[in-house]
Amino acid sequence: MASTTLPATMKTLLQASRQSTEVILTTAPVPTPSHPQDVLVRVHATCPCNGELRWAVDFPDSVPAAKVLVPCQDLAGTVVTAPADSSFATGDRVYCRVDAGRAGAARDYALTRVSELAKVPPSFNWIDAAATPLSALTAWQAIFVQGTLDAAGVKGDAKARAHNANIRVLVTGASGGVGSWVVQLAALAGAKGVVAVCSGDGEAAVRKLGATEVVDYRKISTEEWIAADPEARQVDLVIDMIGGKSLAGCWTAVREGGAIISINTPPDAVKPAGLEKKVEKSFFFIVEPLGSNLAEIGELIEAGKVRPVVDSVWEFADFKKAFARLESGHAKGKIVIKVSDEA
């Protein structure tokens, strides 16, 4: 599509204000590239992210005052224009996670950066493509960048797999968008065991993804489960999605000298009073939107080794229902919003 054929305006979702979690449907001008690495993309599908409507209040340093508050940082679409010196061209099928400091993808056209982009695996449709970037990148970086598993294990490297075979992993929110990727990647990398914390109705799904043990949090707490056999059940690495009491309970699950990585809350903030246990690493992090990581994940996708988990798919006009499903806390995988008819 040439730039001369672009419409003057487009449909877009907007967060009503930085202090509000209301999302409205409106129209706006099609964005114009202004950065040397800007890529204009025709959006086909996107996904809301849990908690994103509170980011401006909870993480003000990550949401500049000048940001246009378009939600949904996951993007899957077709390149309209790209820098001449990039590896992308008009018509390329691409996906990415747009940095949280810039407007998201819940609109007909969005701007991303060359460094954020990767080409969509050939076997993927737009729904699967949209469901992948944020969750897969977060899981990859939690396990292999911040965590203690060696990424080379997913490609069969013997030394890496020997290292990973000594590491038991516990994942909270294991049936959710990020958690389902953590389970898959940890299992694929050759972890000694993958303990999935989720509701009982998600057990079959997480076991299919590679979980070796399942803790149904509706029936038993992590602390109680560990207490039944601490030596056998404690883990070397915790990857947390939930925060709060769930994360506090993970302090009983991790071994002395282990690691706790959270995408929700700094683990030290909820460490139980009086607990003397020392860990090698206790860390909260925010994902980096790296296309290079996404390209590695894409190779695994195309090889049939990992896949996204989609909870539900919604028409653009039903965006309020999509956000309500997300806020319910019961989604099993990603919630996808179709933006174009091609999705």
FENNORWO-V545018 format. One record per run of one state. SS is the DSSP state (hx for helix, st for strand, lp for the rest). FROM is the first residue (numbers start at 1). LEN is the number of residues. If there is no record, write none. Layout:
((SS;FROM;LEN) (SS;FROM;LEN))
This chain:
((lp;1;2) (hx;3;3) (lp;6;3) (st;9;7) (lp;16;7) (st;23;7) (lp;30;8) (st;38;10) (lp;48;4) (hx;52;7) (lp;59;1) (hx;60;3) (lp;63;11) (st;74;8) (lp;82;11) (st;93;5) (lp;98;9) (st;107;1) (lp;108;1) (st;109;5) (hx;114;3) (lp;117;1) (st;118;2) (lp;120;6) (hx;126;5) (lp;131;2) (hx;133;14) (lp;147;4) (hx;151;5) (lp;156;2) (hx;158;7) (lp;165;3) (st;168;5) (lp;173;4) (hx;177;12) (lp;189;4) (st;193;6) (lp;199;1) (hx;200;10) (lp;210;3) (st;213;4) (lp;217;5) (hx;222;6) (lp;228;2) (hx;230;4) (lp;234;1) (st;235;6) (lp;241;3) (hx;244;10) (st;254;9) (lp;263;4) (hx;267;4) (lp;271;10) (st;281;4) (lp;285;6) (hx;291;12) (lp;303;7) (st;310;5) (lp;315;1) (hx;316;13) (lp;329;5) (st;334;5) (lp;339;5))
